[in-house]
Amino acid sequence: MIYRFRFLLLFIFLLPLTGNAQNYCGTTGYSSWLTWYHDNKSELALERGSDTVWLYVPMTIHFVGTDAGYGYYPKEHAFRIICDLNEQYEDAKIRYYLHPDQPFMYHANSYWYEHNWDGGSEMIQSTKLPARVNAYIVADPAGNCGYSWQDAIVMGKGCSGAGNTTWAHEAGHHLSLPHPFFGWEGNDWDFSQPAPQTVNNGILVERTDTSNCYDAADRFCDTRPDYLSDRWPCNGDQESVAIQKDPDGVSFRSDASLIMGYAQDVCSSRFTPEQIAAMRSNLQTEHSWYLQTDTPEPDIPAQAVASLIAPIDTAEVQFNDVTLQWEAVPNAQYYAVQIAIAPGFPFYIYNTVVENQTTLNITEGLPNNRLLYWRVRPFSDWDVCMDPNQVQTGIFESRNLTSTNALERSLLVNLSPNPIATGVPAQLQIISDEKLRAQLTIHDVRGRLYHSEELQLSSGQHQIEINNSEFAAGFYILSLQNEKGAIVKRFVVVE
């Protein structure tokens, strides 16, 4: 059979955004390819052959930010997204990887960053690359968590966290799958009553006895009836809490395990065999132009660790000129470098991804006089899943080694906000390495004293409130000094 299908997946009803409400998925409708598939699936099954062959699918991740270049989704999280996708598609024997030609793209465009349907269409048509899945990460994808449209996937940053199934859901749409509740989108029905025979201008409502399962709703018989088109929780049996009634009045609960349904993320985890067969056929026909059937690249060796060279063992380094160095990992292309103030890395004070390099110089963004922890995780276009426990942690102390002012070596001082609004207290944050005394003074630019007090500082963190209610608008100089030296901060008070 010769495949000549180039159907656009017409999934979306182009509805205007209203208010600030966010829908889970903006994808609706039924693809022309899937109708063709159901008419030819017996012949396709014979031609497709073994379903044990892995299918490899390249992706380009498009990071979209504001006109000023802010708001981009962190690159290191993209590896986790694809790793999660591969886990969720493992039963389908479909593996996603980053396209070696432009794996990532960045677009500074506020109109796309928070877009309506016109903005989404312009974004996709202006930047979509051939022979791959194009996936966009924006702040607001037309009021939805995500959607699949114009042969691309568009996802919201807020719905791209760990444990989220929205990416797998939209990738399923990309490969032709409709919702199991197809036809019920936006339908408000009293589920204490039997369902109608049809919904949404003639779409058959699926019965529980499977008598019309290949003609109704999503037209798959191994996805049970489902009429729930809003996000819903599941019970302990992986079923909906809500009870529905089919057109014959038979009560049932929806299957919460289906990724293509609207059950909450903690409930959904799988595709059915019929859904898998359809997605694989879609890859081998409609999307065969970017399909890979051979392993594109070698894996990073199992148990591989980026061995840290320097700084380690609490070495002292210049806080604004830190050079991190580690050993190369075989087959790795990217290294995610993370620095934290606690060994468990509860949050990062520095986080970046470098490509094809094993050193990184950092000249800003690190605090002075702190014990800091750092680690490196290797990735490649092909191998995006790394064991979080397979990592080495280095420790170093940040110091101002070039300073002749001994007080600067003992204290880390920050004043915020700056400028300061009249009547709004400022916060002076001090981190001290030792117990000491210091004199705090505030003068205006003419040298007039506005505030003076002696501080008794212990080792650790301190926060001091600066009341500026009697300060006129203008420039001021804050000074901390003792026998070791002085630290000066300048700030502005505005009306």
Secondary structure as GFF3:
##gff-version 3
##sequence-region A 1 495
A	DSSP	beta_strand	23	25	.	.	.	ID=ss1
A	DSSP	alpha_helix	32	48	.	.	.	ID=ss2
A	DSSP	beta_strand	55	65	.	.	.	ID=ss3
A	DSSP	alpha_helix	75	88	.	.	.	ID=ss4
A	DSSP	beta_strand	94	98	.	.	.	ID=ss5
A	DSSP	beta_strand	104	108	.	.	.	ID=ss6
A	DSSP	alpha_helix	110	113	.	.	.	ID=ss7
A	DSSP	beta_strand	114	115	.	.	.	ID=ss8
A	DSSP	alpha_helix	117	127	.	.	.	ID=ss9
A	DSSP	beta_strand	133	138	.	.	.	ID=ss10
A	DSSP	beta_strand	140	141	.	.	.	ID=ss11
A	DSSP	beta_strand	144	149	.	.	.	ID=ss12
A	DSSP	beta_strand	152	156	.	.	.	ID=ss13
A	DSSP	three_ten_helix	157	159	.	.	.	ID=ss14
A	DSSP	alpha_helix	166	174	.	.	.	ID=ss15
A	DSSP	beta_strand	198	199	.	.	.	ID=ss16
A	DSSP	beta_strand	203	204	.	.	.	ID=ss17
A	DSSP	beta_strand	239	245	.	.	.	ID=ss18
A	DSSP	beta_strand	251	255	.	.	.	ID=ss19
A	DSSP	alpha_helix	273	284	.	.	.	ID=ss20
A	DSSP	three_ten_helix	288	290	.	.	.	ID=ss21
A	DSSP	beta_strand	308	310	.	.	.	ID=ss22
A	DSSP	beta_strand	315	318	.	.	.	ID=ss23
A	DSSP	beta_strand	322	326	.	.	.	ID=ss24
A	DSSP	beta_strand	334	340	.	.	.	ID=ss25
A	DSSP	beta_strand	350	355	.	.	.	ID=ss26
A	DSSP	beta_strand	359	362	.	.	.	ID=ss27
A	DSSP	beta_strand	370	379	.	.	.	ID=ss28
A	DSSP	beta_strand	393	399	.	.	.	ID=ss29
A	DSSP	alpha_helix	406	410	.	.	.	ID=ss30
A	DSSP	beta_strand	411	416	.	.	.	ID=ss31
A	DSSP	beta_strand	420	421	.	.	.	ID=ss32
A	DSSP	beta_strand	426	432	.	.	.	ID=ss33
A	DSSP	beta_strand	436	444	.	.	.	ID=ss34
A	DSSP	beta_strand	449	457	.	.	.	ID=ss35
A	DSSP	beta_strand	460	466	.	.	.	ID=ss36
A	DSSP	beta_strand	474	482	.	.	.	ID=ss37
A	DSSP	beta_strand	485	494	.	.	.	ID=ss38
###
